[in-house]
Amino acid sequence: MRLHRLEVTAFGPFAEPQSIDFDALSGAGIFLLHGPTGAGKTSVLDAVCYALYGSVPGSRQAPGTTLRSDHAAPDTPTEVTLELTVGGRRLEITRRPEQDRPKKRGTGTTKDKAQSWLREHTGDGWSALSRSHQEIGEEIEQLLGMSREQFCQVVLLPQGEFAQFLRAGAEARGRLLGRLFDTRRFAAVETLLAERRRAAEAKVRAGDEKVLAAAQRLAQAAGDSADLRAWPLPAHQPGDPGLAEAVRAWAAVARCSARERLTVAEYALAAAEGRHAAARRAAEEARELDRLQHRHAETARRAALLEQAAPERERVRELLDRARRGALVAPALELRGAAAAAHLTAAHAETLARAELPPALAGAGTEQLGAVEQRLREDLGAAGAAQRAEQRSAEIGRERATLERESRDADEQHQESAEWLARWESTRAALQERVDAAQQALTLAEQLAGRLEPARAQLAAARRRDSLAADAAAAAGELDSVREESYAAKERWLDLKEARLRGIAAELAAALTPGEPCTVCGSAEHPAPARPAPGHVDRAAEDAAHARFEQAEERRAAVERRLASLREAEAEAAGAAGDATTAELLALTADLSERHAAAHAEAAALHTARERLARAEREHEARSSDRLEAERRAAARASRREALDQEQAALEAELVLVRGDSPSVAARARTLEDRIRMVTTAAAALRRAEDTAARLKQADDQLADAAFKAGFDTVEAAADAVLPEYERAALQHRLDAWQAEEAMLAERRAEADTAAAAALPPADPAAAEAAAERAAARLRTAGSAVDAARVRCAELDRLSRQAEQELRALGPLREAYERVARLAGLTAGTSADNERRMRLESYVLAARLEQVAAAATVRLLRMSGGRYTLVHSDARASGRGRSGLGLHVVDAWTGSERDTATLSGGETFFASLALALGLADVVTDEAGGMRLDTLFIDEGFGSLDDQALDEVLDVLDSLRERDRSVGIVSHVGDLRTRVQAQLEIVKQRGGSVVRHRTAGIRD
């Protein structure tokens, strides 16, 4: 998995959109993520986790918290986009959490649901895959092969948790390992094997019952072809060895009988098929003869009707011939009618146009009207030029008014700026004083924060020390009490034992039998056997006293172990708390907290003070610049006013000549346009009238010529012969139908088979069809019998195979039961083969810890200069403790093996970092070998000296050999000079921003 790009908007401390280019940062192999406390370094890692899994790491997903930035604008949505390569696929994930936004209409807010998008980059660009939260979550978890908890532990390496892991006990280590490796599946394996054992046992018990059930189904399928009384069912029970052979023999007899019945049914079916075929042929021949006889009668009837229609056919033929000749004249007739209508319209328009002309032009021709139009257009052109001059004069008036208004506004603004600049020095000094005071408070708050956290940890250790001391005192008192009880019980037991020994002769005498030798002296005579003395102690009383003594000893040992554990924990807490009392530490912590809160509150105004100072300086610069610019603009306005006055005087002199008697140039132009339009309309009407008269004369000549060529004496005769197209089509359709009927009848008279059929007796197709139906019914009956016989044979074959499968399945079922029972006992820890009596889940955790220790040792040896080695202990824990989860460190300088809790601060960082990297490798292998090309390490470098820091960076730098990149999250200033690729988180008043720095270049 390799990260390429991360974009966040309104997320955590980031108000504005921020983009992080991991490809640029990963080029150096190691990159540094740094910034002041609270800037948002951890929020970058939260954004990566949220984009992948839809939630941030569990320790930071507290109830009531929100992912949205408090600095963001209300209409800016919170959004995270992550581009990465995983499993050979380049993906882009975009997520928006549930959030409030302003309503589009009205006031108030509305809640937007959470949204997710998943895209994949292919050769054709980005393509959408899904918008479902569940589908995207399943896809990402399947590709990464790890849950969110595993990802946060493997990719976002939290050094603090692994330092606790080194000092924790077996139970705490077991909980962490179980969460990382998800050993619930191994517990599920134990449950599954137990269930399978019970299921296999039930299958074995039900095996024989299934065989009997299969035999019953065989008998039902055989029907009346088998005698159920011949099947000795009551003589066989489940588990009977002869049951299988009896079932196989009876099934073979039933199958043979069914096949014989099938053969008989197939012979009957073949005979029925022959009779049915003959009946169908006879029915078809009768239908064909009946068809030919009806065809011959229909032909004779239609020939008689055609003969009767002969006179009408001749009349229709003559009408069509005259209409064809008239169609040759129809275009000329239509052309002449159109020309006449156009001429009448043009003459009327000419009359109306001449009526609007003045009397001097009432009889003018087209040439005279054209000359008048030309003269009027020249006058209109001159008026158009003057109209533009008139518009310019009006614009000059408006521009002068604007210049006067701007001059007044500029004077007012100049006065206000002069007053503000006079107060500038005092304003700047006051703002700078506020910045300096807030900066000093910020420095003090950071110093106090560095002292407050250790004081709080020391106070917690002191409180734990006092509590453990009280518990240890109580346990010591309880130990004294149980010791006295144990001593008293022991004394009581010894006293009873001694008393029993004194009276042991009475017990021996009670066992003597007359005539049998004594077990002590061998004599067969017993003249004076001893008698029990008053208060004699028997064996039962002694054993009861001894049992009470052992119980008291067990209670004493338990209290001693608890007291030792409490004193060990008390010593550890005392070492962390130091020599100070709880009251002193409480007072110190309260004082530091109060001072830190006050300094932090005063430092909170630093950003505001800086912003106000910067804003005042920008305003001072802007006002100074505006003052110079205002003076320049005032001079320009005066020059512009003089130029406009001169231009307006020249324009007014020109307009007086053009307007004449009209109130304005525009009115003069409208008068000229009306006269031009009147003259133009009259000239056009005159030309159209002359053109239509010429076209009318030409159409009359063409019509006369067309009528003569078509064979008509007059134009009127030709017009009478013209028929509409639909009438000519109807006449032609009737004539074509008579011709087609005549051709069809001639073709039918030439058919020899029709004439031959007419000479035969009439056919009876209904009788032949009834005979065929009866033959078909007999065929269906025979076919049903064959189908039933075939189904019975197939069913018997299927049930026989099923019965055989049931018989063969009994042996494997018993073998499966034995195998599953053996595995179930081994995983549950009850089998004798499990030497340590460990359940499967506990065994897997021990194996995982061994792998983690081995993987961590490879890097720990290099970081510690070959001194330390991590080993795990598989010693069996006492009581109910977890076995196999011990973790020790071997010191090569001393050759001793000691607990990891004894390591110093820097050594603990070595071990915890090696442990984290080793665990990352093991979990990666556990997840299917998914390649993790990007890792993050959060804090812990402050406890290292220069040499140790170099060794750690060398180990991290070696990860580049496998094309990995490591992001270091740290406040250590020395890392900024050692690591070239850096991502700086800058804390600002309006929200944090990110800055990239690679090889000394800052973006």
Secondary structure as GFF3:
##gff-version 3
##sequence-region A 1 1003
A	DSSP	beta_strand	2	9	.	.	.	ID=ss1
A	DSSP	beta_strand	18	21	.	.	.	ID=ss2
A	DSSP	alpha_helix	22	26	.	.	.	ID=ss3
A	DSSP	beta_strand	30	34	.	.	.	ID=ss4
A	DSSP	alpha_helix	41	53	.	.	.	ID=ss5
A	DSSP	three_ten_helix	58	60	.	.	.	ID=ss6
A	DSSP	beta_strand	79	86	.	.	.	ID=ss7
A	DSSP	beta_strand	89	96	.	.	.	ID=ss8
A	DSSP	beta_strand	99	102	.	.	.	ID=ss9
A	DSSP	beta_strand	109	112	.	.	.	ID=ss10
A	DSSP	beta_strand	115	122	.	.	.	ID=ss11
A	DSSP	beta_strand	125	130	.	.	.	ID=ss12
A	DSSP	alpha_helix	133	144	.	.	.	ID=ss13
A	DSSP	alpha_helix	148	154	.	.	.	ID=ss14
A	DSSP	beta_strand	156	158	.	.	.	ID=ss15
A	DSSP	alpha_helix	159	167	.	.	.	ID=ss16
A	DSSP	alpha_helix	170	181	.	.	.	ID=ss17
A	DSSP	alpha_helix	184	222	.	.	.	ID=ss18
A	DSSP	three_ten_helix	223	225	.	.	.	ID=ss19
A	DSSP	three_ten_helix	228	230	.	.	.	ID=ss20
A	DSSP	three_ten_helix	233	235	.	.	.	ID=ss21
A	DSSP	alpha_helix	243	308	.	.	.	ID=ss22
A	DSSP	alpha_helix	310	356	.	.	.	ID=ss23
A	DSSP	three_ten_helix	359	361	.	.	.	ID=ss24
A	DSSP	alpha_helix	366	422	.	.	.	ID=ss25
A	DSSP	alpha_helix	424	502	.	.	.	ID=ss26
A	DSSP	alpha_helix	504	510	.	.	.	ID=ss27
A	DSSP	alpha_helix	539	577	.	.	.	ID=ss28
A	DSSP	alpha_helix	582	603	.	.	.	ID=ss29
A	DSSP	alpha_helix	606	659	.	.	.	ID=ss30
A	DSSP	alpha_helix	665	709	.	.	.	ID=ss31
A	DSSP	alpha_helix	715	721	.	.	.	ID=ss32
A	DSSP	alpha_helix	725	749	.	.	.	ID=ss33
A	DSSP	alpha_helix	752	758	.	.	.	ID=ss34
A	DSSP	alpha_helix	765	828	.	.	.	ID=ss35
A	DSSP	alpha_helix	840	863	.	.	.	ID=ss36
A	DSSP	beta_strand	868	873	.	.	.	ID=ss37
A	DSSP	beta_strand	886	891	.	.	.	ID=ss38
A	DSSP	beta_strand	896	899	.	.	.	ID=ss39
A	DSSP	three_ten_helix	900	902	.	.	.	ID=ss40
A	DSSP	alpha_helix	905	926	.	.	.	ID=ss41
A	DSSP	beta_strand	934	938	.	.	.	ID=ss42
A	DSSP	three_ten_helix	941	943	.	.	.	ID=ss43
A	DSSP	alpha_helix	946	958	.	.	.	ID=ss44
A	DSSP	three_ten_helix	959	962	.	.	.	ID=ss45
A	DSSP	beta_strand	965	969	.	.	.	ID=ss46
A	DSSP	alpha_helix	975	978	.	.	.	ID=ss47
A	DSSP	beta_strand	981	986	.	.	.	ID=ss48
A	DSSP	beta_strand	993	998	.	.	.	ID=ss49
A	DSSP	beta_strand	1001	1002	.	.	.	ID=ss50
###
